[in-house]
């Protein structure tokens, strides 16, 4: 069936978790992804993430001096992810029916060939602190995170002389960089909704 497209995706994943004395946490992950939606020699890309945390409430000097602190945690992470959600065959030169002349359909290019069409990337950074008091009856958290997207998969019209109309080219180029920083603050008071606590 010529109306169906052929899409192939292949991925491998590795992950390492390390926990030392329930106080120092380390997380490392790596993956290699392949997508048929990109040009030759651009179909595979590597993505990774690194995260760590320090549960300082488990330190003896905290337990001895701040006994009402049930949880104190500082964590951070940084990683790179990919995106191929742009449809099939976008890197190829495609043709489509444009109009008819004497009941005969004509063909015109709809997408230009782009051998450098490749993965969009999103670099994510997050840092946070979590605090629990009185057996976590009061819980506070504050975090900062930033997402930086690059190599964005954007389609835009270009004119290809001597054609009299524009054709669509899906560009891999980093035409713009999107940065989304945020600093959310959260709090909860479980004892307010628990009738067992007075």
SESE-311847 format. One record per residue (C-alpha): y, z, x negated. Coordinates in steps of 0.02 Angstrom, whole numbers, m for minus. Layout:
<r <Y,Z,X>>,
...
***
This chain:
<r <0,0,0>>,
<r <159,m62,m86>>,
<r <265,57,18>>,
<r <191,206,m74>>,
<r <257,267,m241>>,
<r <153,333,m384>>,
<r <207,502,m454>>,
<r <118,598,m591>>,
<r <159,772,m656>>,
<r <73,865,m797>>,
<r <110,1039,m864>>,
<r <39,1168,m983>>,
<r <93,1350,m987>>,
<r <79,1495,m1109>>,
<r <139,1674,m1087>>,
<r <140,1832,m1193>>,
<r <182,2006,m1127>>,
<r <201,2156,m1241>>,
<r <224,2337,m1187>>,
<r <251,2472,m1318>>,
<r <239,2652,m1260>>,
<r <301,2604,m1085>>,
<r <477,2596,m1158>>,
<r <496,2430,m1248>>,
<r <449,2273,m1154>>,
<r <443,2094,m1217>>,
<r <403,1935,m1121>>,
<r <387,1762,m1198>>,
<r <338,1604,m1105>>,
<r <326,1422,m1155>>,
<r <283,1269,m1056>>,
<r <274,1082,m1085>>,
<r <304,971,m934>>,
<r <278,786,m911>>,
<r <343,678,m768>>,
<r <319,494,m731>>,
<r <497,487,m662>>,
<r <577,466,m833>>,
<r <590,326,m959>>,
<r <471,289,m1102>>,
<r <467,427,m1235>>,
<r <569,538,m1117>>,
<r <432,592,m999>>,
<r <387,755,m1089>>,
<r <499,904,m1125>>,
<r <478,1083,m1184>>,
<r <545,1234,m1090>>,
<r <540,1418,m1135>>,
<r <600,1591,m1088>>,
<r <624,1755,m1180>>,
<r <651,1923,m1097>>,
<r <657,2103,m1157>>,
<r <690,2274,m1084>>,
<r <718,2452,m1143>>,
<r <671,2593,m1024>>,
<r <780,2724,m1106>>,
<r <741,2854,m973>>,
<r <572,2874,m1059>>,
<r <654,2929,m1221>>,
<r <636,3114,m1256>>,
<r <822,3142,m1288>>,
<r <860,3072,m1114>>,
<r <725,3174,m1027>>,
<r <787,3332,m1112>>,
<r <972,3306,m1079>>,
<r <978,3207,m916>>,
<r <831,3270,m812>>,
<r <900,3201,m648>>,
<r <891,3023,m717>>,
<r <724,2957,m654>>,
<r <750,2778,m713>>,
<r <863,2702,m845>>,
<r <829,2523,m893>>,
<r <924,2389,m989>>,
<r <855,2214,m983>>,
<r <903,2039,m1034>>,
<r <830,1865,m1029>>,
<r <869,1687,m1080>>,
<r <774,1530,m1041>>,
<r <777,1344,m1012>>,
<r <702,1257,m861>>,
<r <692,1074,m809>>,
<r <716,969,m655>>,
<r <642,800,m608>>,
<r <683,799,m422>>,
<r <766,627,m418>>,
<r <637,513,m340>>,
<r <521,386,m419>>,
<r <558,234,m528>>,
<r <741,277,m553>>,
<r <738,229,m737>>,
<r <674,53,m696>>,
<r <769,m101,m647>>,
<r <736,m119,m462>>,
<r <772,m260,m342>>,
<r <798,m259,m156>>,
<r <837,m375,m12>>,
<r <1024,m391,11>>,
<r <1057,m528,140>>,
<r <981,m686,206>>,
<r <1031,m868,192>>,
<r <952,m991,311>>,
<r <823,m858,358>>,
<r <776,m833,176>>,
<r <803,m660,103>>,
<r <891,m648,m63>>,
<r <854,m521,m198>>,
<r <985,m419,m289>>,
<r <970,m279,m418>>,
<r <985,m105,m344>>,
<r <956,0,m500>>,
<r <985,m42,m683>>,
<r <855,m7,m817>>,
<r <891,153,m913>>,
<r <761,194,m1050>>,
<r <854,356,m1093>>,
<r <833,431,m920>>,
<r <765,606,m952>>,
<r <747,786,m892>>,
<r <892,885,m821>>,
<r <901,1057,m901>>,
<r <961,1225,m838>>,
<r <997,1363,m964>>,
<r <990,1535,m883>>,
<r <1053,1698,m956>>,
<r <1046,1869,m874>>,
<r <1088,2047,m930>>,
<r <1068,2199,m818>>,
<r <1061,2388,m811>>,
<r <964,2488,m682>>,
<r <987,2673,m647>>,
<r <886,2785,m533>>,
<r <932,2965,m496>>,
<r <836,3110,m419>>,
<r <668,3022,m412>>,
<r <753,2858,m369>>,
<r <831,2926,m209>>,
<r <991,2848,m275>>,
<r <974,2680,m360>>,
<r <1111,2578,m444>>,
<r <1102,2412,m532>>,
<r <1229,2295,m610>>,
<r <1194,2126,m685>>,
<r <1278,1974,m759>>,
<r <1199,1803,m756>>,
<r <1252,1627,m799>>,
<r <1169,1461,m759>>,
<r <1223,1313,m863>>,
<r <1160,1144,m804>>,
<r <1170,995,m921>>,
<r <1106,818,m930>>,
<r <1131,810,m743>>,
<r <1039,677,m645>>,
<r <1182,592,m556>>,
<r <1189,420,m477>>,
<r <1352,325,m474>>,
<r <1404,145,m435>>,
<r <1440,23,m575>>,
<r <1488,m160,m565>>,
<r <1377,m277,m661>>,
<r <1464,m446,m686>>,
<r <1443,m579,m630>>,
<r <1382,m491,m474>>,
<r <1513,m474,m340>>,
<r <1453,m305,m278>>,
<r <1412,m138,m355>>,
<r <1235,m86,m397>>,
<r <1173,92,m409>>,
<r <1135,166,m578>>,
<r <1057,339,m592>>,
<r <1135,411,m748>>,
<r <1051,535,m864>>,
<r <1209,566,m963>>,
<r <1292,736,m966>>,
<r <1438,679,m861>>,
<r <1481,858,m819>>,
<r <1419,1032,m852>>,
<r <1402,1157,m711>>,
<r <1421,1341,m755>>,
<r <1387,1474,m624>>,
<r <1427,1649,m687>>,
<r <1407,1801,m576>>,
<r <1417,1990,m589>>,
<r <1329,2068,m438>>,
<r <1322,2255,m411>>,
<r <1192,2335,m299>>,
<r <1159,2511,m240>>,
<r <1034,2593,m125>>,
<r <1009,2766,m53>>,
<r <830,2775,13>>,
<r <845,2958,63>>,
<r <975,2911,196>>,
<r <846,2812,295>>,
<r <696,2924,260>>,
<r <681,3066,388>>,
<r <572,3164,266>>,
<r <719,3191,150>>,
<r <851,3318,200>>,
***
